[in-house]
Amino acid sequence: MPRPFRWRLCIVLGVCLVSSALAYTPDPEEGREPTLVHRGGFSLESSLGIEALNDSNIFQSATDVQSSQIWTLAPRLLLRFEPARSRLEFRYKGDYGWYDKSSHDDYADHALQAGAYLRMGERSGLDLVASYDEAHENRGTGLSLGLDPASGAFPQDPDRYTTGQFLGRYTYGVSHTRAFVSLEASTERLLTRTTWRSLGRSIGTSPMARRHSVSVFDRKLPWS
């Protein structure tokens, strides 16, 4: 199979909503967004990534090699509010892509997350996190990996799916001591997935499986 060749130009912009003194140039290696607003217990962080890609084999095919210029946008937003004894967060991450020579492969992915940490006493706290994601699977990968793009079995559009997750954790005591207890419960569900018949015709969306778990251990949540 011809190996895909990609060149890329990546630009990360800090979108300033207030005076320039409140923003700084983001470091892509750091993974942290520029702080645009920080007033009391409220902060706002945001960035916009712009990429130009040239993919020499967009379907990863050995028989029907097609290339395309791809333009992508990756906005990021974080809102955080920290009143006394608690912390609230909202995150948004978007991924948008446009293909010059294959508009059927254009995509718009979204990831939303809301979290809250509530201190309920001197030694107890409650973490709550909910997330929702809309994502896609490129043609020529996943379910369509190895299919000939010229055949009737190849899908006409990328496979799309949505997932939802909720996680809650109650803690009591001081971490890393014998008197510390952590109770955690979570549920994760693949809400819908676009499927297609062998002729490549979309047959809509269908609900998928869900997963639940309850555990007792000491572990930080990803956003805390």
MOUR-V658750 format. One record per pair of residues at least 6 apart in sequence whose C-alpha atoms are under 8 Angstrom apart, sorted by the first residue. I is the first residue (numbers start at 0). J is the second residue. If there is no record, write none. Layout:
i/j
I/J
I/J
This chain:
i/j
0/59
0/60
0/61
0/62
1/56
1/59
1/60
1/61
1/64
2/56
2/59
3/54
3/55
3/56
3/57
3/59
4/53
4/54
4/55
4/56
5/52
5/53
5/54
5/55
6/51
6/52
6/53
6/54
7/50
7/51
7/52
7/53
8/49
8/50
8/51
8/52
9/48
9/49
9/50
9/51
10/48
10/49
10/50
11/25
11/27
11/46
11/47
11/48
11/49
12/24
12/25
12/46
12/47
12/48
12/49
13/22
13/23
13/24
13/25
13/32
13/33
13/45
13/46
13/47
14/35
14/45
14/46
14/47
15/22
15/35
16/35
16/36
17/35
17/36
21/34
21/35
21/36
21/37
22/33
22/34
22/35
22/36
23/33
23/34
24/33
25/31
25/32
25/33
25/46
32/44
32/45
32/46
32/75
33/44
33/45
33/46
34/42
34/43
34/44
34/45
35/42
35/43
35/44
35/45
36/42
36/43
36/44
37/43
40/79
40/80
40/81
40/82
41/78
41/79
41/80
41/81
42/78
42/79
42/80
43/76
43/77
43/78
43/79
44/75
44/76
44/77
44/78
45/74
45/75
45/76
45/77
46/74
46/75
46/76
47/72
47/73
47/74
47/75
48/71
48/72
48/73
48/74
49/70
49/71
49/72
49/73
50/70
50/71
50/72
51/68
51/69
51/70
51/71
52/68
52/69
52/70
53/66
53/67
53/68
53/69
54/66
54/67
54/68
54/69
55/64
55/65
55/66
55/67
56/64
56/65
56/66
56/67
57/64
57/65
57/66
57/67
57/139
58/64
58/65
58/137
58/138
58/139
58/140
58/148
59/139
59/140
59/144
59/145
60/139
60/145
60/146
60/147
60/148
62/147
63/147
63/148
63/149
66/100
67/98
67/99
67/100
67/101
68/98
68/99
68/100
69/96
69/97
69/98
69/99
70/96
70/97
70/98
71/94
71/95
71/96
71/97
72/93
72/94
72/95
72/96
73/92
73/93
73/94
73/95
74/91
74/92
74/93
74/94
75/90
75/91
75/92
75/93
76/90
76/91
76/92
77/88
77/89
77/90
77/91
78/88
78/89
78/90
79/86
79/87
79/88
79/89
80/86
80/87
80/88
81/87
84/117
84/118
84/119
85/115
85/116
85/117
85/118
86/115
86/116
86/117
87/113
87/114
87/115
87/116
88/113
88/114
88/115
89/111
89/112
89/113
89/114
90/110
90/111
90/112
90/113
91/109
91/110
91/111
91/112
92/109
92/110
92/111
93/107
93/108
93/109
93/110
94/106
94/107
94/108
94/109
95/105
95/106
95/107
95/108
96/105
96/106
96/107
97/104
97/105
97/106
98/104
98/105
103/155
103/156
103/157
104/137
104/138
104/156
104/157
106/135
107/134
108/132
108/133
108/134
108/135
109/132
109/133
109/134
110/130
110/131
110/132
110/133
111/130
111/131
111/132
112/128
112/129
112/130
112/131
113/128
113/129
113/130
114/126
114/127
114/128
114/129
114/222
115/126
115/127
115/128
116/124
116/125
116/126
116/127
117/124
117/125
117/126
118/124
118/125
119/125
122/170
122/171
122/172
122/173
123/169
123/170
123/171
123/172
124/169
124/170
124/171
125/167
125/168
125/169
125/170
126/166
126/167
126/168
126/169
126/220
127/165
127/166
127/167
127/168
128/165
128/166
128/167
129/163
129/164
129/165
129/166
130/163
130/164
130/165
131/161
131/162
131/163
131/164
132/161
132/162
132/163
133/159
133/160
133/161
133/162
134/159
134/160
134/161
135/157
135/158
135/159
135/160
136/157
136/158
136/159
137/157
137/158
138/144
138/154
138/156
138/157
138/158
139/145
139/146
139/148
143/153
143/154
146/152
146/153
147/153
151/197
151/198
151/199
152/196
152/197
152/198
152/199
153/197
153/198
153/199
154/195
154/198
154/199
154/200
154/201
155/199
155/200
155/201
158/192
158/193
158/194
159/192
159/193
160/189
160/190
160/191
160/192
160/193
161/189
161/190
161/191
161/192
162/187
162/188
162/189
162/190
162/191
163/187
163/188
163/189
163/190
164/185
164/186
164/187
164/188
165/185
165/186
165/187
166/183
166/184
166/185
166/186
167/183
167/184
167/185
168/181
168/182
168/183
168/184
169/181
169/182
169/183
170/179
170/180
170/181
170/182
171/178
171/179
171/180
171/181
172/178
172/179
172/180
173/179
174/217
175/217
180/215
180/216
180/217
181/215
181/216
181/217
181/218
182/213
182/214
182/215
182/216
183/213
183/214
183/215
183/216
184/211
184/212
184/213
184/214
185/211
185/212
185/213
186/209
186/210
186/211
186/212
187/209
187/210
187/211
188/207
188/208
188/209
188/210
189/206
189/207
189/208
189/209
190/205
190/206
190/207
190/208
190/209
191/204
191/205
191/206
191/207
192/204
192/205
192/206
192/207
193/201
193/202
193/203
193/204
193/205
194/201
194/202
194/203
194/204
194/205
195/201
195/202
195/203
196/202
